[in-house]
Amino acid sequence: MHHLIRTAVLTMAASAPLAHAADLVIHVDNVKAATGQVMVALYDNAGAFLKQPVRVAKAPADTTGTTLVLRDVAPGSYGFSVFHDANDNGRMDTNLMGIPTEPIAFSNNAQGRMGPPAFDAVRLAVPAAGLDTTVALR
């Protein structure tokens, strides 16, 4: 009898739904040149925004649209920044004032005033089923 109870408990535990991660799929429109890479950085809080990403990904630039996939993203609240590294040097180029000279975008197509948008403007919810979203480079 004890063996049957232990087997039943193990079977129930194995069949219980587990919290799992899903894919965050980001479609990037308005890619003007098929050179370099389109890069994304994912952030999970305001303090880390534009400083310390939790995930990064890149894909070859494609003028018909570039898709970036971040796999196994845990459900939660995130924001992301995307830029087209047209010269393929591995970083976002800026002018002397720190203004990006390569096309950029943020989740929710958020825009900042006199700088990048706030994390609250870029925040989006990634559910357990994952998320498919689109942004346009500017």
Residue, then its C-alpha position, 0 to 999 in steps of 0.5 A: m500500500h505504501h508503495l502505491i501511495r508513493t507511486a501515485v504522488l510521484t505520478m501526480a508531481a510529474s504530471a503537474p504543470l510546471a511554470h515554463a519559459a517561452d519565446l519572445v519573437i521580435h519582428v523588426d520593420n524599416v531595416k533600410a540596408a541588408t548590411g550588418q546585424v540587427m541586435v536586441a537587448l532585453y531588460d527586466n527592470a528599470g535600474a538595468f535598462l540600457k545598462q545590464p541586459v538579461r538577454v541579447a540576440k542578433a540576426p542578419a539585417d534583412t530589408t524585407g524584415t528581420t526577426l529576432v527570437l529570444r528563446d526560453v524567456a520566463p513569464g514576466s515584465y520586460g523591455f527591450s532595445v533594438f538597433h541596426d549595427a549597419n557597419d557590423n562593429g558590434r556596438m551602437d555608434t553615437n555622435l559626440m553628444g551620445i545620440p545614436t547614429e544607427p537606427i534604433a527602436f524600443s519595445n512598444n515603439a516607445q520614444g523618449r524626449m531628449g533621450p531614450p524612453a523610460f522603462d515604464a514606456v517600454r515595459l511589456a508583459v511576456p506571458a507563459a505562452g510567449l509573445d510575438t511583437t513588432v517594432a520599427l527602426r527610426 
